[in-house]
Amino acid sequence: MKVGIIGGGIVGKTTAHYLTKEGMEVVLFDDDKGQATKASAGIISPWLSQRRNQNWYNLARMGAKLYPSLIAELDEQAALSYQQVGTLMFKKNPKTLDKTLAIGTKRLLESPEIGNVKKVTPEEINALYPELTTNEEAVFLSGGARVDGKSLLESLTRTIQQQGGTIKNERVSSIVRKNDQWLVSTNNEQETFDYIVLAVGPWLSELLTPLGFEVDVRPQKGQLLVFHHENTRSKLPVVIPTGEGDIIPIGDDKLLIGATHENEQDFDLTVDISATQEMFNNLHHYLPDVSMDDLKEVRVGTRAYTSDFLPFFGFIPHTTQLLVASGLGSSGLTTGPMIGKMLAQLITKQPTELDATNYSPDPYITPLH
């Protein structure tokens, strides 16, 4: 059985990893046109989220749980892209902070990978992260982690190829059903597959509209600031402050701040520092020694989100052997690997980690009238 995967972000490449691990023939098409994963860095720490949708939370917590085993299956460089460094979460007032602590303590029962959950004083925060300036308390989770999307994709690429998979840096122009198979066309060639996985994020309608479908997916621009910043040690915790933006120290000299959520920019990948200024200002009091003069790079990517801000994946309605995943939004690095694993399980007809019907594409992909 031959599987074609269109899209080389976190979902596409984790799907390819799990399929090639099973010995399946896989060809992945990746034209690298502004994908969110390559431009992102993520905090893998979903357990304190107050989002009410239980299906989203289960997907996120299972994604966080999956990471250590996924990293262990990749090449040795993957250990540099993902590290459990702990999470510091701040809230606007002590009452909300206590509520957050209670949520983490309760969820520890089903998710022991959370590690230690405790409230920490400014003095304890200073011991965990000496460069961070605050007079507030926070909740600390020892199991929180950070991941560099670009580095993780590079490890996935090497592992997929080592496992016999093929990656083609080509843009897919169309897919059509032909003689019980799917015919994929690029600018250079045509190739047939038994299964197709569409993991193209916000570009999904480009491939599905010609097949007669309307798609509830839209683009969201995200900009991530990369600073040169000397740390006292390499494994500082990640920080989730109030307001927009997170603080993600990586290595001994790199600090990431981001990312923005810009809903009106469509597919514009132009660097716009003005759009990041409010986010930087919101976080600057935590790191007064960091200035825009230290800015080394701005990463820009385009996320996919739906009208209800929930992800979906699975077989596309009214089609045969055509699967999709999209709508992951800003939690893509957390939920993406688990979605990729379950897409592979659907293709190989293995039991999925979660009930896949809870994430059906049906509400988001409908036939055109």
BALOBA-1460 file (C-alpha; in Angstrom, 3 decimals):
// residues 369
<rec num="1" residu="m" x="0.000" y="0.000" z="0.000"/>
<rec num="2" residu="k" x="1.296" y="3.397" z="-1.022"/>
<rec num="3" residu="v" x="0.477" y="6.601" z="0.848"/>
<rec num="4" residu="g" x="0.936" y="10.149" z="-0.385"/>
<rec num="5" residu="i" x="1.158" y="12.898" z="2.233"/>
<rec num="6" residu="i" x="0.762" y="16.499" z="1.131"/>
<rec num="7" residu="g" x="2.200" y="18.952" z="3.634"/>
<rec num="8" residu="g" x="5.466" y="18.836" z="5.532"/>
<rec num="9" residu="g" x="4.535" y="20.424" z="8.853"/>
<rec num="10" residu="i" x="4.195" y="18.673" z="12.195"/>
<rec num="11" residu="v" x="1.129" y="16.624" z="11.185"/>
<rec num="12" residu="g" x="2.422" y="15.546" z="7.785"/>
<rec num="13" residu="k" x="5.825" y="14.484" z="9.028"/>
<rec num="14" residu="t" x="4.643" y="12.682" z="12.153"/>
<rec num="15" residu="t" x="2.114" y="10.786" z="10.011"/>
<rec num="16" residu="a" x="4.940" y="9.859" z="7.640"/>
<rec num="17" residu="h" x="7.129" y="8.796" z="10.553"/>
<rec num="18" residu="y" x="4.574" y="6.415" z="12.016"/>
<rec num="19" residu="l" x="3.695" y="4.945" z="8.607"/>
<rec num="20" residu="t" x="7.294" y="4.381" z="7.522"/>
<rec num="21" residu="k" x="7.994" y="2.902" z="10.934"/>
<rec num="22" residu="e" x="5.379" y="0.268" z="10.018"/>
<rec num="23" residu="g" x="7.204" y="-0.380" z="6.750"/>
<rec num="24" residu="m" x="4.697" y="1.355" z="4.485"/>
<rec num="25" residu="e" x="5.648" y="3.068" z="1.228"/>
<rec num="26" residu="v" x="5.291" y="6.814" z="1.803"/>
<rec num="27" residu="v" x="5.920" y="9.846" z="-0.385"/>
<rec num="28" residu="l" x="5.629" y="13.239" z="1.311"/>
<rec num="29" residu="f" x="5.253" y="16.435" z="-0.734"/>
<rec num="30" residu="d" x="6.554" y="19.550" z="0.999"/>
<rec num="31" residu="d" x="6.807" y="22.887" z="-0.787"/>
<rec num="32" residu="d" x="7.695" y="24.744" z="2.455"/>
<rec num="33" residu="k" x="5.483" y="27.764" z="1.757"/>
<rec num="34" residu="g" x="5.111" y="29.462" z="5.106"/>
<rec num="35" residu="q" x="4.121" y="26.490" z="7.192"/>
<rec num="36" residu="a" x="3.440" y="27.243" z="10.838"/>
<rec num="37" residu="t" x="5.626" y="24.497" z="12.341"/>
<rec num="38" residu="k" x="8.920" y="25.620" z="10.832"/>
<rec num="39" residu="a" x="8.371" y="29.168" z="12.075"/>
<rec num="40" residu="s" x="7.258" y="28.172" z="15.548"/>
<rec num="41" residu="a" x="8.440" y="27.184" z="18.960"/>
<rec num="42" residu="g" x="6.003" y="25.745" z="21.423"/>
<rec num="43" residu="i" x="5.321" y="25.269" z="25.094"/>
<rec num="44" residu="i" x="4.188" y="21.688" z="25.673"/>
<rec num="45" residu="s" x="2.197" y="22.229" z="28.826"/>
<rec num="46" residu="p" x="-1.564" y="21.973" z="28.193"/>
<rec num="47" residu="w" x="-2.621" y="20.813" z="31.637"/>
<rec num="48" residu="l" x="-3.455" y="24.232" z="33.091"/>
<rec num="49" residu="s" x="-5.660" y="25.250" z="30.168"/>
<rec num="50" residu="q" x="-9.154" y="26.427" z="31.074"/>
<rec num="51" residu="r" x="-10.595" y="25.711" z="27.625"/>
<rec num="52" residu="r" x="-13.899" y="23.980" z="28.233"/>
<rec num="53" residu="n" x="-13.868" y="21.660" z="25.231"/>
<rec num="54" residu="q" x="-12.950" y="18.249" z="26.622"/>
<rec num="55" residu="n" x="-12.121" y="16.741" z="23.237"/>
<rec num="56" residu="w" x="-9.520" y="19.462" z="22.644"/>
<rec num="57" residu="y" x="-8.024" y="18.950" z="26.097"/>
<rec num="58" residu="n" x="-7.790" y="15.169" z="25.674"/>
<rec num="59" residu="l" x="-6.016" y="15.637" z="22.357"/>
<rec num="60" residu="a" x="-3.600" y="18.145" z="23.889"/>
<rec num="61" residu="r" x="-2.801" y="16.103" z="26.997"/>
<rec num="62" residu="m" x="-2.240" y="12.958" z="24.912"/>
<rec num="63" residu="g" x="0.000" y="14.962" z="22.593"/>
<rec num="64" residu="a" x="2.093" y="16.113" z="25.542"/>
<rec num="65" residu="k" x="2.263" y="12.548" z="26.842"/>
<rec num="66" residu="l" x="3.421" y="11.260" z="23.441"/>
<rec num="67" residu="y" x="6.450" y="13.534" z="23.087"/>
<rec num="68" residu="p" x="9.084" y="11.595" z="25.075"/>
<rec num="69" residu="s" x="8.431" y="8.371" z="23.148"/>
<rec num="70" residu="l" x="8.327" y="10.206" z="19.807"/>
<rec num="71" residu="i" x="11.646" y="11.942" z="20.484"/>
<rec num="72" residu="a" x="13.193" y="8.600" z="21.498"/>
<rec num="73" residu="e" x="12.237" y="7.173" z="18.072"/>
<rec num="74" residu="l" x="13.933" y="9.966" z="16.117"/>
<rec num="75" residu="d" x="17.626" y="10.622" z="15.523"/>
<rec num="76" residu="e" x="19.856" y="11.817" z="18.344"/>
<rec num="77" residu="q" x="19.504" y="15.477" z="17.325"/>
<rec num="78" residu="a" x="15.813" y="15.376" z="18.286"/>
<rec num="79" residu="a" x="16.778" y="15.534" z="21.957"/>
<rec num="80" residu="l" x="17.966" y="19.103" z="21.333"/>
<rec num="81" residu="s" x="14.621" y="20.196" z="19.868"/>
<rec num="82" residu="y" x="12.513" y="19.001" z="22.830"/>
<rec num="83" residu="q" x="13.352" y="19.300" z="26.501"/>
<rec num="84" residu="q" x="11.353" y="19.107" z="29.706"/>
<rec num="85" residu="v" x="12.397" y="22.282" z="31.494"/>
<rec num="86" residu="g" x="9.284" y="23.097" z="33.546"/>
<rec num="87" residu="t" x="6.596" y="25.743" z="33.081"/>
<rec num="88" residu="l" x="5.921" y="28.946" z="35.014"/>
<rec num="89" residu="m" x="2.385" y="30.268" z="34.604"/>
<rec num="90" residu="f" x="1.302" y="33.695" z="35.851"/>
<rec num="91" residu="k" x="-2.263" y="34.913" z="36.415"/>
<rec num="92" residu="k" x="-3.846" y="38.323" z="36.909"/>
<rec num="93" residu="n" x="-4.765" y="37.857" z="40.567"/>
<rec num="94" residu="p" x="-4.226" y="35.427" z="43.485"/>
<rec num="95" residu="k" x="-7.749" y="33.982" z="43.209"/>
<rec num="96" residu="t" x="-7.244" y="32.988" z="39.577"/>
<rec num="97" residu="l" x="-3.802" y="31.611" z="40.395"/>
<rec num="98" residu="d" x="-5.293" y="29.401" z="43.128"/>
<rec num="99" residu="k" x="-7.902" y="28.167" z="40.659"/>
<rec num="100" residu="t" x="-5.141" y="27.314" z="38.196"/>
<rec num="101" residu="l" x="-3.237" y="25.441" z="40.879"/>
<rec num="102" residu="a" x="-6.368" y="23.440" z="41.705"/>
<rec num="103" residu="i" x="-6.837" y="22.516" z="38.042"/>
<rec num="104" residu="g" x="-3.275" y="21.272" z="37.771"/>
<rec num="105" residu="t" x="-3.515" y="19.292" z="41.002"/>
<rec num="106" residu="k" x="-6.746" y="17.602" z="39.865"/>
<rec num="107" residu="r" x="-5.399" y="16.750" z="36.403"/>
<rec num="108" residu="l" x="-2.258" y="15.259" z="37.900"/>
<rec num="109" residu="l" x="-4.339" y="12.183" z="38.764"/>
<rec num="110" residu="e" x="-4.813" y="11.204" z="35.094"/>
<rec num="111" residu="s" x="-1.622" y="12.822" z="33.782"/>
<rec num="112" residu="p" x="1.306" y="11.974" z="36.082"/>
<rec num="113" residu="e" x="3.652" y="13.362" z="33.411"/>
<rec num="114" residu="i" x="2.710" y="16.822" z="34.760"/>
<rec num="115" residu="g" x="5.288" y="16.161" z="37.480"/>
<rec num="116" residu="n" x="5.287" y="18.436" z="40.516"/>
<rec num="117" residu="v" x="2.553" y="21.088" z="40.699"/>
<rec num="118" residu="k" x="3.091" y="23.913" z="43.136"/>
<rec num="119" residu="k" x="2.734" y="27.623" z="43.740"/>
<rec num="120" residu="v" x="6.070" y="29.441" z="43.783"/>
<rec num="121" residu="t" x="7.064" y="32.763" z="45.344"/>
<rec num="122" residu="p" x="9.067" y="35.503" z="43.561"/>
<rec num="123" residu="e" x="12.157" y="34.270" z="45.408"/>
<rec num="124" residu="e" x="11.595" y="30.707" z="44.187"/>
<rec num="125" residu="i" x="10.978" y="31.996" z="40.658"/>
<rec num="126" residu="n" x="14.294" y="33.823" z="40.786"/>
<rec num="127" residu="a" x="16.023" y="30.560" z="41.710"/>
<rec num="128" residu="l" x="14.383" y="28.797" z="38.747"/>
<rec num="129" residu="y" x="14.947" y="31.634" z="36.266"/>
<rec num="130" residu="p" x="17.460" y="34.229" z="37.558"/>
<rec num="131" residu="e" x="17.008" y="36.611" z="34.615"/>
<rec num="132" residu="l" x="13.230" y="36.860" z="35.148"/>
<rec num="133" residu="t" x="12.083" y="39.925" z="37.101"/>
<rec num="134" residu="t" x="8.784" y="39.689" z="38.978"/>
<rec num="135" residu="n" x="7.139" y="40.354" z="42.337"/>
<rec num="136" residu="e" x="4.256" y="37.995" z="41.544"/>
<rec num="137" residu="e" x="3.636" y="34.379" z="42.478"/>
<rec num="138" residu="a" x="3.183" y="31.739" z="39.793"/>
<rec num="139" residu="v" x="2.240" y="28.081" z="39.339"/>
<rec num="140" residu="f" x="5.136" y="25.807" z="38.415"/>
<rec num="141" residu="l" x="4.841" y="22.453" z="36.616"/>
<rec num="142" residu="s" x="8.037" y="20.413" z="36.489"/>
<rec num="143" residu="g" x="6.770" y="18.349" z="33.531"/>
<rec num="144" residu="g" x="6.328" y="21.298" z="31.190"/>
<rec num="145" residu="a" x="8.483" y="21.281" z="28.077"/>
<rec num="146" residu="r" x="9.497" y="23.383" z="25.108"/>
<rec num="147" residu="v" x="10.049" y="22.382" z="21.511"/>
<rec num="148" residu="d" x="11.676" y="24.132" z="18.566"/>
<rec num="149" residu="g" x="9.478" y="23.381" z="15.555"/>
<rec num="150" residu="k" x="12.174" y="23.878" z="12.924"/>
<rec num="151" residu="s" x="14.640" y="21.570" z="14.658"/>
<rec num="152" residu="l" x="11.973" y="18.916" z="15.256"/>
<rec num="153" residu="l" x="10.985" y="18.895" z="11.564"/>
<rec num="154" residu="e" x="14.617" y="18.420" z="10.580"/>
<rec num="155" residu="s" x="14.895" y="15.361" z="12.851"/>
<rec num="156" residu="l" x="11.625" y="13.955" z="11.515"/>
<rec num="157" residu="t" x="12.862" y="14.427" z="7.942"/>
<rec num="158" residu="r" x="16.074" y="12.507" z="8.580"/>
<rec num="159" residu="t" x="14.241" y="9.704" z="10.383"/>
<rec num="160" residu="i" x="11.562" y="9.339" z="7.696"/>
<rec num="161" residu="q" x="14.236" y="8.998" z="5.025"/>
<rec num="162" residu="q" x="16.210" y="6.509" z="7.125"/>
<rec num="163" residu="q" x="13.025" y="4.441" z="7.437"/>
<rec num="164" residu="g" x="12.603" y="4.338" z="3.647"/>
<rec num="165" residu="g" x="10.242" y="7.261" z="3.102"/>
<rec num="166" residu="t" x="10.584" y="9.729" z="0.240"/>
<rec num="167" residu="i" x="10.312" y="13.501" z="0.630"/>
<rec num="168" residu="k" x="9.809" y="15.643" z="-2.460"/>
<rec num="169" residu="n" x="10.164" y="19.406" z="-2.268"/>
<rec num="170" residu="e" x="7.404" y="20.044" z="-4.773"/>
<rec num="171" residu="r" x="4.089" y="21.863" z="-4.846"/>
<rec num="172" residu="v" x="1.037" y="19.699" z="-5.490"/>
<rec num="173" residu="s" x="-1.271" y="21.351" z="-8.010"/>
<rec num="174" residu="s" x="-4.174" y="18.873" z="-7.901"/>
<rec num="175" residu="i" x="-5.463" y="15.524" z="-6.687"/>
<rec num="176" residu="v" x="-8.087" y="13.499" z="-8.589"/>
<rec num="177" residu="r" x="-9.660" y="10.082" z="-8.163"/>
<rec num="178" residu="k" x="-8.630" y="7.686" z="-10.945"/>
<rec num="179" residu="n" x="-9.231" y="3.934" z="-11.168"/>
<rec num="180" residu="d" x="-9.592" y="3.342" z="-7.413"/>
<rec num="181" residu="q" x="-6.488" y="5.381" z="-6.677"/>
<rec num="182" residu="w" x="-5.578" y="9.025" z="-6.161"/>
<rec num="183" residu="l" x="-3.588" y="10.780" z="-8.859"/>
<rec num="184" residu="v" x="-1.333" y="13.527" z="-7.519"/>
<rec num="185" residu="s" x="-0.048" y="16.136" z="-9.962"/>
<rec num="186" residu="t" x="2.912" y="18.458" z="-9.420"/>
<rec num="187" residu="n" x="4.652" y="20.787" z="-11.836"/>
<rec num="188" residu="n" x="7.056" y="17.990" z="-12.729"/>
<rec num="189" residu="e" x="5.176" y="14.703" z="-12.600"/>
<rec num="190" residu="q" x="2.103" y="12.645" z="-11.741"/>
<rec num="191" residu="e" x="1.997" y="9.798" z="-9.243"/>
<rec num="192" residu="t" x="-0.750" y="7.474" z="-7.978"/>
<rec num="193" residu="f" x="-1.465" y="6.470" z="-4.385"/>
<rec num="194" residu="d" x="-3.802" y="4.170" z="-2.482"/>
<rec num="195" residu="y" x="-4.268" y="6.740" z="0.306"/>
<rec num="196" residu="i" x="-3.797" y="10.485" z="0.428"/>
<rec num="197" residu="v" x="-3.328" y="12.594" z="3.579"/>
<rec num="198" residu="l" x="-3.895" y="16.337" z="3.249"/>
<rec num="199" residu="a" x="-1.931" y="18.147" z="5.966"/>
<rec num="200" residu="v" x="-1.641" y="21.539" z="4.296"/>
<rec num="201" residu="g" x="-3.041" y="23.712" z="7.082"/>
<rec num="202" residu="p" x="-4.834" y="26.843" z="5.841"/>
<rec num="203" residu="w" x="-4.207" y="25.961" z="2.172"/>
<rec num="204" residu="l" x="-6.703" y="23.094" z="2.365"/>
<rec num="205" residu="s" x="-9.367" y="24.717" z="0.194"/>
<rec num="206" residu="e" x="-6.925" y="24.937" z="-2.747"/>
<rec num="207" residu="l" x="-7.031" y="21.153" z="-3.053"/>
<rec num="208" residu="l" x="-10.582" y="20.447" z="-1.888"/>
<rec num="209" residu="t" x="-12.578" y="23.144" z="-3.710"/>
<rec num="210" residu="p" x="-11.820" y="21.534" z="-7.107"/>
<rec num="211" residu="l" x="-13.181" y="18.268" z="-5.658"/>
<rec num="212" residu="g" x="-16.456" y="20.005" z="-4.817"/>
<rec num="213" residu="f" x="-16.007" y="20.820" z="-1.126"/>
<rec num="214" residu="e" x="-16.383" y="23.929" z="0.986"/>
<rec num="215" residu="v" x="-13.837" y="24.197" z="3.802"/>
<rec num="216" residu="d" x="-14.181" y="25.955" z="7.164"/>
<rec num="217" residu="v" x="-10.500" y="26.788" z="7.546"/>
<rec num="218" residu="r" x="-8.861" y="30.188" z="7.513"/>
<rec num="219" residu="p" x="-5.296" y="31.524" z="7.860"/>
<rec num="220" residu="q" x="-3.797" y="33.192" z="10.912"/>
<rec num="221" residu="k" x="-0.434" y="34.915" z="10.735"/>
<rec num="222" residu="g" x="2.012" y="34.339" z="13.554"/>
<rec num="223" residu="q" x="5.299" y="36.164" z="14.170"/>
<rec num="224" residu="l" x="7.906" y="34.862" z="16.603"/>
<rec num="225" residu="l" x="10.786" y="37.007" z="17.872"/>
<rec num="226" residu="v" x="14.207" y="35.398" z="18.276"/>
<rec num="227" residu="f" x="16.658" y="37.232" z="20.533"/>
<rec num="228" residu="h" x="20.315" y="36.724" z="21.280"/>
<rec num="229" residu="h" x="20.413" y="36.603" z="25.071"/>
<rec num="230" residu="e" x="23.074" y="35.131" z="27.324"/>
<rec num="231" residu="n" x="21.495" y="32.827" z="29.911"/>
<rec num="232" residu="t" x="23.149" y="31.625" z="33.079"/>
<rec num="233" residu="r" x="22.264" y="28.049" z="32.181"/>
<rec num="234" residu="s" x="20.722" y="26.156" z="29.290"/>
<rec num="235" residu="k" x="17.575" y="24.657" z="30.824"/>
<rec num="236" residu="l" x="15.507" y="27.585" z="32.033"/>
<rec num="237" residu="p" x="11.738" y="27.045" z="32.390"/>
<rec num="238" residu="v" x="9.305" y="28.370" z="29.817"/>
<rec num="239" residu="v" x="7.027" y="31.187" z="30.924"/>
<rec num="240" residu="i" x="3.315" y="31.722" z="30.230"/>
<rec num="241" residu="p" x="2.520" y="35.287" z="31.351"/>
<rec num="242" residu="t" x="-0.834" y="37.043" z="31.296"/>
<rec num="243" residu="g" x="-1.742" y="38.567" z="27.930"/>
<rec num="244" residu="e" x="-0.371" y="37.641" z="24.532"/>
<rec num="245" residu="g" x="2.995" y="36.020" z="24.089"/>
<rec num="246" residu="d" x="5.149" y="33.428" z="25.818"/>
<rec num="247" residu="i" x="8.807" y="33.379" z="26.853"/>
<rec num="248" residu="i" x="10.806" y="30.388" z="25.617"/>
<rec num="249" residu="p" x="14.547" y="30.228" z="26.429"/>
<rec num="250" residu="i" x="16.456" y="27.785" z="24.203"/>
<rec num="251" residu="g" x="20.056" y="26.802" z="24.799"/>
<rec num="252" residu="d" x="22.606" y="29.163" z="26.267"/>
<rec num="253" residu="d" x="22.058" y="32.185" z="24.046"/>
<rec num="254" residu="k" x="18.636" y="32.103" z="22.376"/>
<rec num="255" residu="l" x="15.372" y="33.526" z="23.684"/>
<rec num="256" residu="l" x="12.079" y="33.234" z="21.815"/>
<rec num="257" residu="i" x="9.109" y="35.519" z="22.435"/>
<rec num="258" residu="g" x="5.827" y="34.915" z="20.695"/>
<rec num="259" residu="a" x="3.814" y="34.441" z="18.875"/>
<rec num="260" residu="t" x="1.296" y="36.922" z="17.520"/>
<rec num="261" residu="h" x="-2.232" y="35.951" z="16.446"/>
<rec num="262" residu="e" x="-3.082" y="38.053" z="13.393"/>
<rec num="263" residu="n" x="-6.407" y="37.053" z="11.817"/>
<rec num="264" residu="e" x="-6.662" y="39.688" z="9.098"/>
<rec num="265" residu="q" x="-3.376" y="39.135" z="7.243"/>
<rec num="266" residu="d" x="-4.426" y="36.123" z="5.140"/>
<rec num="267" residu="f" x="-1.253" y="34.508" z="3.764"/>
<rec num="268" residu="d" x="1.023" y="37.528" z="4.132"/>
<rec num="269" residu="l" x="4.457" y="36.419" z="5.344"/>
<rec num="270" residu="t" x="5.961" y="39.888" z="5.488"/>
<rec num="271" residu="v" x="7.809" y="40.682" z="8.692"/>
<rec num="272" residu="d" x="5.901" y="43.426" z="10.508"/>
<rec num="273" residu="i" x="7.690" y="44.491" z="13.668"/>
<rec num="274" residu="s" x="4.896" y="46.911" z="14.566"/>
<rec num="275" residu="a" x="2.528" y="43.976" z="15.023"/>
<rec num="276" residu="t" x="4.923" y="42.393" z="17.526"/>
<rec num="277" residu="q" x="5.605" y="45.547" z="19.530"/>
<rec num="278" residu="e" x="2.557" y="45.248" z="21.796"/>
<rec num="279" residu="m" x="3.441" y="41.647" z="22.579"/>
<rec num="280" residu="f" x="7.033" y="42.585" z="23.357"/>
<rec num="281" residu="n" x="5.914" y="45.507" z="25.545"/>
<rec num="282" residu="n" x="3.566" y="43.200" z="27.451"/>
<rec num="283" residu="l" x="6.456" y="40.912" z="28.357"/>
<rec num="284" residu="h" x="9.278" y="43.418" z="28.725"/>
<rec num="285" residu="h" x="8.837" y="43.954" z="32.462"/>
<rec num="286" residu="y" x="9.680" y="40.266" z="33.006"/>
<rec num="287" residu="l" x="12.950" y="40.650" z="31.084"/>
<rec num="288" residu="p" x="14.021" y="44.311" z="31.366"/>
<rec num="289" residu="d" x="17.537" y="43.499" z="30.157"/>
<rec num="290" residu="v" x="16.228" y="42.334" z="26.760"/>
<rec num="291" residu="s" x="15.737" y="45.004" z="24.113"/>
<rec num="292" residu="m" x="14.739" y="45.049" z="20.466"/>
<rec num="293" residu="d" x="18.416" y="45.757" z="19.748"/>
<rec num="294" residu="d" x="19.033" y="42.111" z="20.673"/>
<rec num="295" residu="l" x="16.596" y="40.899" z="17.997"/>
<rec num="296" residu="k" x="18.283" y="38.287" z="15.835"/>
<rec num="297" residu="e" x="15.462" y="36.952" z="13.675"/>
<rec num="298" residu="v" x="11.698" y="37.128" z="13.111"/>
<rec num="299" residu="r" x="10.055" y="33.865" z="12.130"/>
<rec num="300" residu="v" x="6.755" y="34.173" z="10.254"/>
<rec num="301" residu="g" x="4.262" y="31.389" z="9.570"/>
<rec num="302" residu="t" x="0.614" y="30.832" z="8.767"/>
<rec num="303" residu="r" x="-1.556" y="28.747" z="11.085"/>
<rec num="304" residu="a" x="-4.926" y="27.216" z="10.247"/>
<rec num="305" residu="y" x="-7.965" y="27.776" z="12.449"/>
<rec num="306" residu="t" x="-11.669" y="27.016" z="12.206"/>
<rec num="307" residu="s" x="-14.784" y="29.004" z="13.122"/>
<rec num="308" residu="d" x="-14.957" y="27.290" z="16.526"/>
<rec num="309" residu="f" x="-11.150" y="27.204" z="16.980"/>
<rec num="310" residu="l" x="-11.084" y="23.389" z="17.184"/>
<rec num="311" residu="p" x="-8.926" y="21.017" z="15.128"/>
<rec num="312" residu="f" x="-10.250" y="18.166" z="13.030"/>
<rec num="313" residu="f" x="-8.833" y="15.110" z="11.309"/>
<rec num="314" residu="g" x="-9.866" y="11.835" z="9.691"/>
<rec num="315" residu="f" x="-11.485" y="10.608" z="6.504"/>
<rec num="316" residu="i" x="-13.112" y="13.307" z="4.393"/>
<rec num="317" residu="p" x="-16.875" y="12.709" z="4.052"/>
<rec num="318" residu="h" x="-18.156" y="11.283" z="0.768"/>
<rec num="319" residu="t" x="-14.688" y="10.221" z="-0.381"/>
<rec num="320" residu="t" x="-12.623" y="7.041" z="-0.377"/>
<rec num="321" residu="q" x="-9.165" y="6.741" z="1.158"/>
<rec num="322" residu="l" x="-8.717" y="10.515" z="1.472"/>
<rec num="323" residu="l" x="-7.752" y="11.858" z="4.904"/>
<rec num="324" residu="v" x="-7.213" y="15.347" z="6.238"/>
<rec num="325" residu="a" x="-6.068" y="17.284" z="9.285"/>
<rec num="326" residu="s" x="-6.344" y="21.030" z="9.872"/>
<rec num="327" residu="g" x="-7.472" y="23.757" z="12.240"/>
<rec num="328" residu="l" x="-4.779" y="23.170" z="14.853"/>
<rec num="329" residu="g" x="-4.238" y="26.886" z="15.514"/>
<rec num="330" residu="s" x="-1.523" y="27.915" z="17.952"/>
<rec num="331" residu="s" x="-1.546" y="24.542" z="19.754"/>
<rec num="332" residu="g" x="-0.253" y="22.676" z="16.700"/>
<rec num="333" residu="l" x="3.045" y="21.626" z="18.219"/>
<rec num="334" residu="t" x="1.158" y="20.075" z="21.148"/>
<rec num="335" residu="t" x="-1.662" y="18.328" z="19.284"/>
<rec num="336" residu="g" x="0.041" y="17.694" z="15.927"/>
<rec num="337" residu="p" x="2.094" y="14.594" z="16.794"/>
<rec num="338" residu="m" x="-0.905" y="12.798" z="18.286"/>
<rec num="339" residu="i" x="-3.027" y="13.685" z="15.254"/>
<rec num="340" residu="g" x="-0.276" y="12.341" z="12.996"/>
<rec num="341" residu="k" x="-0.102" y="9.105" z="14.956"/>
<rec num="342" residu="m" x="-3.864" y="8.616" z="14.793"/>
<rec num="343" residu="l" x="-3.977" y="9.333" z="11.053"/>
<rec num="344" residu="a" x="-1.407" y="6.562" z="10.631"/>
<rec num="345" residu="q" x="-3.535" y="4.285" z="12.820"/>
<rec num="346" residu="l" x="-6.617" y="4.987" z="10.695"/>
<rec num="347" residu="i" x="-4.716" y="4.061" z="7.525"/>
<rec num="348" residu="t" x="-3.241" y="0.882" z="9.016"/>
<rec num="349" residu="k" x="-6.613" y="0.021" z="10.610"/>
<rec num="350" residu="q" x="-5.235" y="-0.027" z="14.138"/>
<rec num="351" residu="p" x="-7.190" y="1.206" z="17.188"/>
<rec num="352" residu="t" x="-6.691" y="4.956" z="17.649"/>
<rec num="353" residu="e" x="-5.393" y="6.481" z="20.880"/>
<rec num="354" residu="l" x="-8.620" y="8.498" z="21.226"/>
<rec num="355" residu="d" x="-12.077" y="8.150" z="19.672"/>
<rec num="356" residu="a" x="-11.446" y="9.664" z="16.234"/>
<rec num="357" residu="t" x="-15.152" y="10.347" z="15.673"/>
<rec num="358" residu="n" x="-14.869" y="13.196" z="18.177"/>
<rec num="359" residu="y" x="-12.600" y="15.003" z="15.707"/>
<rec num="360" residu="s" x="-14.449" y="14.229" z="12.481"/>
<rec num="361" residu="p" x="-13.968" y="16.596" z="9.509"/>
<rec num="362" residu="d" x="-17.713" y="16.422" z="8.767"/>
<rec num="363" residu="p" x="-18.675" y="19.773" z="10.371"/>
<rec num="364" residu="y" x="-15.807" y="21.570" z="8.623"/>
<rec num="365" residu="i" x="-15.771" y="20.043" z="5.132"/>
<rec num="366" residu="t" x="-19.094" y="20.031" z="3.314"/>
<rec num="367" residu="p" x="-20.102" y="19.423" z="-0.324"/>
<rec num="368" residu="l" x="-20.600" y="22.550" z="-2.420"/>
<rec num="369" residu="h" x="-24.205" y="23.109" z="-3.480"/>
